[in-house]
Amino acid sequence: MEDNSQKNYGSALYTLISVFFFWGFLAASNGIFIPFCKTHFSLTQFESQLIDFTFYGGYFMGSLILFYASKLIKVDILNYLGYKNSIAIGLVVSAAGALLMIPAVHSGSFAFILTAFFVVAIGFSLQQTAANPFVVALGSPVTGANRLNLAGGINNLGGILGPIAVSIILFGTATAAAPKEVEISSINTLYYILAGLFIAVAIFFWVSKLPKVTSDEKVEASGKTNFPLFIIFIAFLLILAAGPISVASGVGIYVFVYLSLFIIIVTLLLALRAAGKNKEGWGAMGYPQLILGMIAIFTYVGVEVTIQSNMGALLASPDFGGLKDSEIAPFISLYWGSMMIGRWTGAVSAFKLPKTTKTILTIVMPFIAFAVILTANHLNGSSVEQFFVYAVCLVILIGGFFYSQEKPAKTLLTFSVLGSIAMVVGLLTTGDVAIYAFLSGGLCCSIMWPCIFALAITGLGKYTSQGSAFLIMMILGGAIIPPVQGILADTTSIHFSYVVPFLCFVYLVYFAIKVSLELKKQGIDVSKLDAEASH
């Protein structure tokens, strides 16, 4: 790869970062779109969660396709296409999905809408796989982590604005004030705009003179991984077919949903056991930290998504305010904003600053990010005074950062424990206390990705690239965990269903402890690892 350290690709960087905004905007908007679809199509809670299933399932399928395409041609497919072209192609695919949403909504078919979501996500998968190394390449490698933190911040900004914008488009307001009847033309406008933006950015990438970003890593052989990946793929399809199979067999749909989750977890654990006996042929899966990390990414993405995806149904229940679909946008915005609060705070450590300055910024940054969230909602006419008490959660977050000392294992353990405690508080209470406890799950999740990634790929050597691909596949958790919570909500209550995120946090506590022990066996001191290295 040519040296880009002295070149200025500012305009290219900012355009590329706009792609990160789209990911955050649409992912967070699902929190508004899900309850709307539930009401509009008279869906069960499980059926409404199929939006997340197809959206994050698209990431899984896209990663799987890239992995096997690379194995087939024995060359990294992103190297074959080029990172610039890969992003452009991904944007065009997402644009096609956005345009497909228009006839899908007109048709009144929920299945058609899910198909359109899936196409958008396939495009996102290709964009995301290529965009991260591209951001690092647009300038000095030394400041690559800083650029990725900037990109992550823009992603979270999209997460704040997405729910507000979609609520305004669907209901004419993001507040309780006289929501209008949803008009199909409003939905058309949203997806025409998104499709136009996707295509415009794609054209920019094609015509721009950008650095050639490639990798010299070879596609490492790992024949034994094919079977577990195939089984996981079948388990993924099982949820999609759960409805028809349930009708045909007379067996409750919940059986197939829980079975899918069981198959995925057990398959990975059996692979862990088999690879432990003989690493040959397992590639990256020959390392216990990688398989444990795959389950950790699965549960982390699952808990991050499921908390907010089921939040609309929770807020609609009498014990949690009995809110209408048009009134939940500020809460969904605060949840995704919590992710931004944590990431902005974590980004402080990416800069070489005097210790005193870093300490001050670690204390101040969460409140600056919180002010941005409140301002965005206030300008939209929402009442933000109700959220002031959430500052207590920020104080706990700051304490967690100081205690963790920027060490990935300690950071992950600290925030997994805090997340578990928050879910217990939410399960044992109702009203505002429970709502804010569940929302604070966003604060706990905010800095987990780099920690899990760093711990999972440590020590993989030549299999690092392959291990990264397997971890990206486990974004599948965002497709599986929300329907699991949805079916539990349908069979028990929406409040009790939040035991699912609690169990996810508990596994992350286990992973933080277990992976530290596994790496110690390999002679690796986790206290010397840097979470930023995982970006």
Secondary structure, 3 states (H helix, E strand, C coil): CCCCCCCCCHHHHHHHHHHHHHHHHHHHHHHHHHHHHHHHCCCCHHHHCHHHHHHHHHHHHHHHHHHHHHHHHCCCHHHHHCHHHHHHHHHHHHHHHHHHHHHHHHHCCHHHHHHHHHHHHHHHHHHHHHHHHHHHHCCCHHHHHHHHHHHHHHHHHHHHHHHHHHHHHHHCCCCCCCCCCCCHHHHHHHHHHHHHHHHHHHHHHHHCCCCCCCCCCCCCCCHHHHHHHHHHHHHHHHHHCHHHHHHHHCCCHHHHHHHHHHHHHHHHHHHHHHHHHCCCCCHHHHCHHHHHHHHHHHHHHHHHHHHHHCHHHHHHCHHHCCCCHHHCHHHHHHHHHHHHHHHHHHHHHHCCCCHHHHHHHHHHHHHHHHHHHHHHHHHCCCCCHHHHHHHHHHHHHHHHHHHHCCCHHHHHHHHHHHHHHHHHHHHHCCHHHHHHHHHCHHHHHCCHHHHHHHHHHCCCHHHHHHHHHHHHHHHHHHHHHHHHHHHHHHHCCCCHHHHHHHHHHHHHHHHHHHHHHHHHHCCCCHHHCCHHHHC
